[in-house]
Amino acid sequence: MMLRRLSRRTVLGAMSALTLLPGLAMATPATDFVGTFGAELTKILSSPEPLQKKQQEILPLLKKNVDIEAIGRYCLGRYWRVATPSQRERYLKLFDQVLLYAITMQVGNYQNVSLKITGNVPSPAGEKVDILISRPKQPDVTMTVVVEGPPSRVIDLYGEGASMRLTQRSDYTAYLSRHGDDVEALIKALEQQVAQNSARLAKGQP
Amino acid sequence: MARKACRKMHHKRGITSLRLVAGACALLTLSACGSWRKPPPKDPEALQDYKQANDPYEPVNRKMFAVNSWAYHKALRPVGRGWKKYVPGPIRHSVASVNETWREPSVFFSDVGAGKSRRAGDAFMRYLINMSAGVAGFIDVASMVGYKQHETDPGMVMSLWGVKSGPYIFLPFLGPSNFRDIAGYAISQGLTPINYVPRGYGLLSFNWGYNVLGTFNTFADSTDQLDELEHQSLDPYAYLRSAWQQSRQGQIDVLKSDHRATTPDWY
């Protein structure tokens, strides 16, 4: 009887452990990182504060969790090597502003969202974590976050199958190749873009 | 006899001049094509970027993109924004639903061609349900009962069959594409029943309305993205090319990896 009960307990225990396995197999430092970062983001996005306050609150969170420098280096592609140290520094400073503006301007489109991790897969660039973003009265959005580490940081984002940093790199390299491979020309264009973004922010336009 | 010879001579001269004209045209076309083509760079790293862009006809594509941008700013954008602002959401959704439903036969045959029975079943059921319970597609009842809309087109199927994409191409009003997908677009038009409405029918005007409104609705939904593209990129042409190529490959990858069972989710 005891043996039968034990074996039943053992079988039930083993079964419970097995049901937990897929969850355990999915959890990695990258998924944990995305889960934590996502929770912090959704907390700000879902708060009743005004849009501008949310945009300000989100900035330090992005700076902490997104490897903006690595993305910036990648986006300059083969021109990173030909750029002088001074040009690199100025470019990265401008890129930081361009990227943060692009992300914070999306804040208004993601109010009261909920986030769910739907899968993860290793890749040469880093671990890809799929997320499903549910928005009230709007269609769900599927995105893939590419995380590299340790320490875990976001190095790319995929939306509708397109890598954000690869698309940006195509933009910059095409611009450079049409402007005599001159990094200075790109820096000037980025300065103009940052000035335009600031003007739009001042006018309250997205 | 002389007359005959003369006629023959004239005919021969005609043929010769025709040949000359044809030759000149061919040469002109070739030289024009030469100026249409962007020569591959010699620098190995630049060559890698050139190959990745897959855009040897970039000079002419950029001209087409400029035409498109001009039309967008002068006419399409204001009308598109007006459409979005003044036409009530339910009407816009109905137009979108009609557009999607009437394209379902093309989606169905594409799914069959891709050997994806689950997707083909979904497309078939969507057409059946929306054309009947959905009042000719005006209400997307199929989505409500678990048959969500998906896109499969002959271009994607050809990719699965191993047909190479060919160079990137940008066409005004049709947007980014490639040689394979343009052929796919032509096939999908042939697989769409509304295109077979005979002349003289009142339905012909409905066909026009369907096509124009459907395109318009899709376009109006894209104006925000197009504006964003212009504000956030230094070279909108290159940005769009890269985003489209990746997104298209993403669609094909999703189709390739769709191994779902034939029973729908609600079953």
Contacts between the chains, C-beta under 8 A, distances in Angstrom:
chain1	res1	chain2	res2	distance
A	77	B	49	7.4
A	78	B	45	4.4
A	78	B	46	7.5
A	78	B	49	7.4
A	98	B	232	7.8
A	102	B	232	5.7
A	158	B	250	8.0
A	160	B	247	5.0
A	160	B	250	6.6
A	161	B	246	5.7
A	161	B	247	4.6
A	161	B	248	7.8
A	161	B	249	6.6
A	161	B	250	1.9
A	161	B	251	6.6
A	161	B	253	7.3
A	161	B	254	7.7
A	162	B	242	7.4
A	162	B	243	4.7
A	162	B	246	3.9
A	162	B	247	4.9
A	162	B	250	6.9
A	163	B	246	6.3
A	166	B	242	6.5
A	166	B	246	6.7
A	167	B	239	6.0
A	167	B	242	4.6
A	167	B	243	4.8
A	167	B	246	6.9
A	168	B	239	7.8
A	169	B	242	8.0
A	170	B	53	7.1
A	170	B	238	5.1
A	170	B	239	6.6
A	170	B	241	6.9
A	170	B	242	3.5
A	171	B	233	4.8
A	171	B	234	5.7
A	171	B	235	5.3
A	171	B	238	5.4
A	171	B	239	4.3
A	171	B	242	7.2
A	172	B	234	6.7
A	172	B	235	8.0
A	173	B	49	5.6
A	173	B	238	7.7
A	174	B	53	7.7
A	174	B	235	4.5
A	174	B	237	7.4
A	174	B	238	3.2
A	175	B	234	4.3
A	175	B	235	4.4
A	175	B	238	7.2
A	177	B	46	6.9
A	177	B	49	7.4
A	178	B	235	7.0
A	186	B	234	7.3
A	189	B	234	5.1
A	190	B	234	7.6
A	193	B	234	7.1
A	196	B	231	7.6
A	200	B	231	7.9
